[in-house]
Amino acid sequence: MTAVWVAGAAQFAQADRKTPSSTQVPQVVQALKEKYGTPKAVPSPLPVSSMAPVSTLNQLVDLQRIAFPEAWVSSTFYDPRSVSIYRRHAGLHLGYDIAMPAGAAVRVGWPGKVVSIAPWYTNQWGVTVASSNGTEVTYGHIVPSVRVGDVLDTGAVVGTVSLDHVDVKMRDANGNYVPFGESGQQAPGGAQRLSAIPVNSRESLMVGWLVAQNAVDTLEIELEMRQREQKAANISRDRLEERYATLHRQEVQMEKFLADGLVARVEVEKVRRDLAAVRTNLLKAKAVQKEVPDQISSVNNQLSKAKKRLDSAKAEAVKAGISWNEVSRLVNQEVAHDKKLAQTVQDYKKDRTDHSVERKVQIKRELKVLQAKLGEYRKLYDAGGLPRKELEAVEEQIKNLQDELATLS
């Protein structure tokens, strides 16, 4: 399997090795390269469809090194995490972070069908690929280059890195997160200490509670994002349908003007091009609008199962006399023990705070403009000069911004 996988990886190397040199990543890369190995020389390329699924974390990293030779594992399964924009409770990392620069191509390690493209945060999505055996792998913090329903072979590009890493999480057919890389070497940090906790011990019950809680938190956030996506899709379709109707009327009128010699053909062609572009975008908007409810239903189903697992894990821990405060302390002690991680968490929180303040100012500015626009639209609507849909679209924009502002306060 390894020989086939390595050979198959070669075909992308020539096209993708246009990325920054190692001078743009921390010096610690060298030490981690020694742990995770370096890209292997390959004799000849094979078609993508011939590539076998990866079987180790090292192979998954090598696959990403096709686009960025210095890719490295910056976080592993069970690394402790403090509360942040990405999580509502202190917890454990349930996946693997592979550090790469923004714009680097991200490739799937396992074949399957794209079943979800969830908006995470600004310019960040999580793309989930489901295999035939029910296993799902989510590639997070990326800008997708695929659509729901696409079928991908091992090695296919699923998107590009949005910030500075891709987060890879695997869930089995029952929705449990899978530590698929723990059989190989790990990066230093809390993962090794937490992974060494004895089975059926008091600590293992705390870890079980943490993992179950983190799974519920993750799905609840994804559900909220999908519901926002649905609202945006509805507004987008309404606007495009209104624009399409307007352009269609213009097209009919311009053709009459052309027949009467009142306009040039180039003006008619421009309206037709605009109409064709709106028609294409409208079809895309309808497809998204059709996909989102199914995706929301899928997330709701997963969330229901995750809550049952949480109830079970919590009951086992409480039976042993464990409180949530003890569980939180377990994580906080791990963060405090790892000075570099603690500093990273502090820096991250500061960055998010600064970003939050900037976003609040921006939202308030946008609300001021939209509220003035709403006043004008209401006058036009009352006078019969504006469709109701246009007025409702602005009202919906204002409501969405107000909701976002409330979450930042």
Salt bridges, closest charged atoms under 4 A:
ASP16 OD2 - ARG107 NH2 2.09
ASP62 OD2 - LYS40 NZ 2.96
ASP62 OD1 - ARG65 NH1 3.25
GLU70 OE1 - LYS33 NZ 3.31
ASP97 OD2 - ARG81 NH2 3.75
ASP97 OD1 - HIS93 NE2 3.36
ASP97 OD1 - HIS165 NE2 3.67
GLU136 OE1 - ARG171 NH2 3.72
ASP164 OD1 - HIS165 ND1 2.86
ASP167 OD1 - HIS93 NE2 3.21
ASP167 OD2 - LYS169 NZ 2.28
ASP217 OD2 - HIS89 ND1 2.69
GLU220 OE1 - ARG88 NH1 3.42
GLU222 OE2 - ARG226 NE 3.53
GLU224 OE2 - ARG88 NH2 2.66
GLU229 OE1 - ARG226 NH1 3.13
GLU241 OE2 - ARG237 NE 2.94
GLU251 OE1 - HIS248 ND1 3.72
GLU251 OE2 - ARG272 NE 3.90
GLU255 OE2 - ARG272 NH2 2.91
GLU269 OE2 - ARG272 NH1 2.89
ASP274 OD2 - LYS270 NZ 3.17
GLU291 OE2 - ARG147 NH2 3.77
GLU316 OE2 - LYS319 NZ 3.65
GLU326 OE1 - ARG202 NH2 2.96
GLU334 OE1 - ARG193 NE 2.84
ASP354 OD2 - LYS350 NZ 3.17
GLU366 OE2 - ARG359 NH1 3.77
GLU392 OE2 - ARG388 NE 3.17
GLU395 OE2 - ARG378 NH2 3.71
ASP403 OD2 - LYS399 NZ 3.12
GLU404 OE2 - ARG359 NE 2.78
